[in-house]
Amino acid sequence: MKWQLDKKAIIVGVTGSIAAYKACAVVRDLIRAGAEVRVVMTKAAQKFVAPLTFETLTGHEVVTELFPAHKVVKTRHIHWAEWADCILVSPATANMVAKVATGIADDFLSTLITATRCPVLFAPAMDYQMAVNSIYLENCEKLKNLGYGFIDPEEGELASGAIGPGRLASNDRIFHAVASQVLKSNQMQGKRVLVTAGPTQEPIDPVRYISNASSGKMGFALAEAAFLRGADVTLIHGPSDLNTFAGIQATSIRTAEQMAQEVRKHWPDHDLLIMAAAVSDFTPVQSSKQKIKKSDADITLQLKRTEDIIQSAATEKGNRVVVGFALETEDGERHAREKLQAKKLDLICLNDATEAGAGFYTDTNRVTLIDKAGNIKQLDLMSKQDTASHILDAIENLKKGQSVHAES
Ligand SMILES: Cc1cc2nc3c(=O)[nH]c(=O)nc-3n(C[C@H](O)[C@H](O)[C@H](O)COP(=O)(O)O)c2cc1C
């Protein structure tokens, strides 16, 4: 589940790189997220992918000509330039970067970019010899200094078979760059937010461990919601396949002990801690250096308590805010209230692991918020992104001295 880009107007410019086929998946991701997408293709791009592909995906005519024959288009490049919330050039050729950097406007895409005032993002793709060409690099530098966004290419296997820089950024990175461009606000600007997410793994031996089914989705959504509101966000997460926004400072850990160390290290520099990680409460007393051999006899695993990270952080919080999560399977409200009080939290987010669509695994959640004054608010079943936004609203209300009930 991705951030929703409802009704955001996005123009995708496709240029003549072998990576043009990858633009199809990017366009799909944007449409799935609710964006209104229009596609512009250069002549060279049409050598790689047919306009029909994008017409079918978007349901709109693809613009390929500045001066189409037999059509009255008036000043379409100006109307489109005004319509767009963001122009994404993906893939962007060295040629298109050079044209924009030097103010050349000799086809629809370069003319559109010259005419627009909306943010323009380039996702370049090219073979490594082109990617290290100093004129190309100088053009990128010039555009970056002028405020154009770049989703820098990655190192990896290239179409030529070579391995090196120039590979188009992943679809997720491209989506995140567009989402961050069109969704970002400054509501939490200047705030430093520390979020934990995902499970921990407690090794029994080199190949076995104790863990839980946390996907990290709720914690990642909270970190991203804070980031999109302009906060400086540090995310400490256990093993997870999720990708996040480039602007979030993400650190990956494995064990509860490593999670505790990272929280200790970062908490002094943050204003708000949201502990959404499912940290293991127990860890093996001893982790075997060698794989434990199978035998006919049963074995007993002795476990010890791990550090109560949120409790330690809450004791040092001063005027800062600490938010915890309670995942329960029975008598949830009572357990959540006990945890809230015992750990002196400002807010607890309760979810029921047994409820369909809530808790681990899912893209949705149904959370009950209980604030330190004991006020309770049940959120509806919704995406984890929307849940995260509601939790941040509740935190903002608490900071203003209001209860979780206050409308933002
Ligand atoms: C097979 C093939 C693959 C190409 N791949 C790239 C590429 O990945 N990146 C790039 O900058 N140029 C690439 N080019 C060169 C561009 O297509 C060429 O510079 C063209 O003029 C770009 O036009 P445009 O920027 O208007 O799309 C490729 C050319 C060919 C023949």
The ligand as a Gaussian input file, in Angstrom:
#p B3LYP/6-31G(d) Opt

LIG

0 1
 C       19.528000       1.335000     -28.092000
 C       19.725000       2.709000     -27.551000
 C       19.658000       2.908000     -26.196000
 C       19.839000       4.170000     -25.666000
 N       19.759000       4.338000     -24.313000
 C       20.002000       5.562000     -23.794000
 C       19.962000       5.738000     -22.388000
 O       19.706000       4.820000     -21.618000
 N       20.197000       6.980000     -21.911000
 C       20.483000       8.050000     -22.709000
 O       20.724000       9.139000     -22.187000
 N       20.521000       7.895000     -24.065000
 C       20.289000       6.684000     -24.608000
 N       20.316000       6.538000     -25.958000
 C       20.556000       7.716000     -26.812000
 C       19.315000       8.558000     -26.959000
 O       18.234000       7.768000     -27.465000
 C       19.577000       9.739000     -27.868000
 O       20.510000      10.598000     -27.239000
 C       18.342000      10.462000     -28.268000
 O       18.691000      11.564000     -29.068000
 C       17.578000      10.961000     -27.044000
 O       16.472000      11.715000     -27.465000
 P       15.441000      12.304000     -26.404000
 O       16.217000      12.896000     -25.290000
 O       14.699000      13.327000     -27.182000
 O       14.562000      11.187000     -26.013000
 C       20.097000       5.284000     -26.525000
 C       20.148000       5.072000     -27.892000
 C       19.972000       3.805000     -28.401000
 C       20.060000       3.607000     -29.892000

